[in-house]
Amino acid sequence: MATEDDYTAQPFVPDRGGLPALRAAATECRGCPLYRDATQTVFGAGKASARVMLVGEQPGDQEDRQGKPFVGPAGHLLDRALAEAGLDPADAYVTNAVKHFKFTRTEPRKRRIHKAPTLRETTACGPWLAAELDRVEPELIVVLGATAGKALLGSSFRVTQVRGTVLEEEIHGRPERLVPTVHPSAVLRADDRDAAYRGLLSDLKVAARALA
């Protein structure tokens, strides 16, 4: 029986083909148990020519139902903030560190409650993110929240320490520039939502300047 140490998406990731080939292959991923309860794989979306890649944590309830990333409330807030910051959402590639919705619910038929993926589950899904980076070759990665940051930069990543700064790191064998910020869902949960939104907007303006 497979243990957590055996979790990996690598055998499911095709060596050849562009984003459409990756997206098709990801529908059959069984690299960790999260596929069992999720409705479907939610792969990244956007152009292969995108200059900026936005990486979040995992799909939410609406994303799981629709099969597209960032189509729920957090995605709508992100689109608004990107536009205000001077970044066209249509020109970005958006994806998540984990491609299946992890959730819990107290009773059958009750609302599905988001549950954060473990570091092992995030690592298992890493080959998909590496393949997306290889195909898109973005000029800049916007890191949305702690889970995405740890997936890309390691378990010591702390979003509060580096948010709104331009980092230069080697990611999956490629030199990358990254701007970390909070996940838009954190803005929606914040006690002072206006202040949290201003913080997100400020960080995205740093990303916009880095691409200018």
LINSULPE-V466191 format. One record per residue. N is the residue number from 1. PHI is phi as a letter, one per 30 degrees, with the letter a starting at -180 (999 if undefined). Layout:
BEGIN
n=(N,N)
phi=(PHI,PHI)
END
This chain:
BEGIN
n=(1,2,3,4,5,6,7,8,9,10,11,12,13,14,15,16,17,18,19,20,21,22,23,24,25,26,27,28,29,30,31,32,33,34,35,36,37,38,39,40,41,42,43,44,45,46,47,48,49,50,51,52,53,54,55,56,57,58,59,60,61,62,63,64,65,66,67,68,69,70,71,72,73,74,75,76,77,78,79,80,81,82,83,84,85,86,87,88,89,90,91,92,93,94,95,96,97,98,99,100,101,102,103,104,105,106,107,108,109,110,111,112,113,114,115,116,117,118,119,120,121,122,123,124,125,126,127,128,129,130,131,132,133,134,135,136,137,138,139,140,141,142,143,144,145,146,147,148,149,150,151,152,153,154,155,156,157,158,159,160,161,162,163,164,165,166,167,168,169,170,171,172,173,174,175,176,177,178,179,180,181,182,183,184,185,186,187,188,189,190,191,192,193,194,195,196,197,198,199,200,201,202,203,204,205,206,207,208,209,210,211,212)
phi=(999,d,c,e,d,c,d,a,d,e,d,c,d,d,d,c,j,c,e,e,d,d,d,d,d,d,d,c,d,b,d,a,d,d,d,d,c,d,d,a,d,c,d,d,b,k,d,d,c,d,d,b,c,c,c,c,d,a,d,c,e,d,d,d,d,c,i,b,d,h,c,c,e,d,d,d,d,d,e,d,d,d,d,d,d,j,c,d,e,d,c,c,c,c,a,b,d,b,c,b,d,c,a,b,b,d,b,e,i,d,e,d,c,e,b,d,d,d,d,d,d,d,d,e,d,e,e,d,d,d,d,d,d,d,d,d,h,d,d,a,c,c,c,c,j,d,d,d,d,d,d,c,c,j,d,d,d,b,d,d,d,b,d,i,b,c,c,b,b,c,b,h,i,b,d,b,c,b,b,d,a,d,d,e,d,d,d,d,d,d,d,c,d,d,d,d,d,d,d,d,d,d,d,d,d,d,d,d,d,d,c,d)
END
